[in-house]
Amino acid sequence: MRGNTDIMKIWGATEKLLIEEGILTEGGIMENVRESIKEEGRQEGMQKGRQERDKEIVLNMLKEKVEIAFISKITGFSKEEIEKLKKNS
């Protein structure tokens, strides 16, 4: 059982060092994993929100009869993507 005690001592020292370096929080590894997952979810949500906003902008520009080439240049959408949005709206 001495091996387990040594491992626990080593882990304790490693965890302390990781906390001091800002790699781990006091909550430990699982807390860090949870926070990473939350942040990843926030980033994905923000990205989806931007994509939806961009689609709305393209659709509004199409309603205003703006040329597809100009919409593509301004928004970064390909002409094919714009045509597809136009067709599906």
Backbone torsions as a table, in degrees:
resi	resn	phi	psi	omega
1	MET	NA	-13.8	-179.8
2	ARG	-59.3	-33.9	179.6
3	GLY	-60.0	-41.2	178.5
4	ASN	-63.8	-39.0	179.2
5	THR	-64.8	-43.1	178.3
6	ASP	-62.7	-43.1	178.9
7	ILE	-61.4	-43.5	-179.9
8	MET	-64.0	-38.6	177.8
9	LYS	-64.5	-44.5	179.7
10	ILE	-63.6	-44.0	179.2
11	TRP	-62.6	-42.5	179.3
12	GLY	-58.7	-44.9	179.7
13	ALA	-66.5	-40.4	179.2
14	THR	-64.6	-45.5	180.0
15	GLU	-61.0	-43.0	178.6
16	LYS	-59.9	-44.6	179.3
17	LEU	-63.5	-43.0	179.8
18	LEU	-64.1	-36.5	176.7
19	ILE	-66.7	-44.9	179.3
20	GLU	-60.6	-35.8	-179.6
21	GLU	-81.3	-5.1	179.2
22	GLY	81.3	11.9	-179.8
23	ILE	-83.0	-35.6	176.8
24	LEU	-115.9	154.0	171.9
25	THR	-97.5	170.8	179.1
26	GLU	-59.1	-26.0	-179.0
27	GLY	-72.1	-10.9	177.2
28	GLY	91.4	-170.7	-174.3
29	ILE	-61.6	-45.8	-177.0
30	MET	-61.7	-37.8	177.5
31	GLU	-64.0	-41.8	178.3
32	ASN	-63.6	-41.6	178.6
33	VAL	-62.2	-46.2	178.8
34	ARG	-58.9	-45.0	-179.6
35	GLU	-64.8	-39.1	178.2
36	SER	-63.5	-42.8	179.2
37	ILE	-65.0	-42.4	177.8
38	LYS	-60.2	-45.4	-178.5
39	GLU	-64.3	-41.3	178.3
40	GLU	-62.2	-41.6	177.5
41	GLY	-63.5	-41.5	177.5
42	ARG	-61.2	-44.6	-179.2
43	GLN	-63.2	-43.0	178.6
44	GLU	-63.0	-41.8	178.7
45	GLY	-62.9	-41.5	178.2
46	MET	-64.9	-41.1	179.1
47	GLN	-62.6	-45.0	178.8
48	LYS	-62.5	-40.2	178.3
49	GLY	-61.4	-42.4	178.1
50	ARG	-64.8	-40.0	179.4
51	GLN	-63.6	-42.3	178.8
52	GLU	-65.0	-41.4	177.9
53	ARG	-62.1	-42.9	179.6
54	ASP	-63.2	-39.9	177.3
55	LYS	-62.4	-41.8	178.3
56	GLU	-62.1	-40.3	178.7
57	ILE	-62.4	-45.4	178.7
58	VAL	-59.5	-47.3	-179.5
59	LEU	-62.3	-39.7	177.5
60	ASN	-64.9	-39.2	178.1
61	MET	-66.1	-39.1	177.0
62	LEU	-63.0	-40.5	178.6
63	LYS	-61.9	-31.0	179.8
64	GLU	-86.7	7.7	177.1
65	LYS	65.0	31.4	176.2
66	VAL	-74.7	140.1	-177.8
67	GLU	-64.4	141.6	-177.2
68	ILE	-59.9	-39.5	179.9
69	ALA	-60.6	-39.9	179.8
70	PHE	-70.2	-41.7	178.0
71	ILE	-59.4	-43.4	179.6
72	SER	-61.5	-44.6	-178.9
73	LYS	-62.9	-41.9	-176.1
74	ILE	-76.3	-42.3	-172.4
75	THR	-93.7	-21.1	-175.5
76	GLY	85.7	-3.4	174.9
77	PHE	-71.8	144.7	175.6
78	SER	-73.7	159.5	178.0
79	LYS	-60.2	-36.3	179.2
80	GLU	-64.7	-42.2	178.5
81	GLU	-62.5	-40.4	-179.5
82	ILE	-66.9	-43.4	177.4
83	GLU	-59.5	-40.9	179.6
84	LYS	-64.9	-44.0	177.3
85	LEU	-61.9	-41.9	179.6
86	LYS	-61.1	-44.9	-177.4
87	LYS	-65.8	-37.7	-176.5
88	ASN	-87.9	-1.5	-178.1
89	SER	-93.3	NA	NA
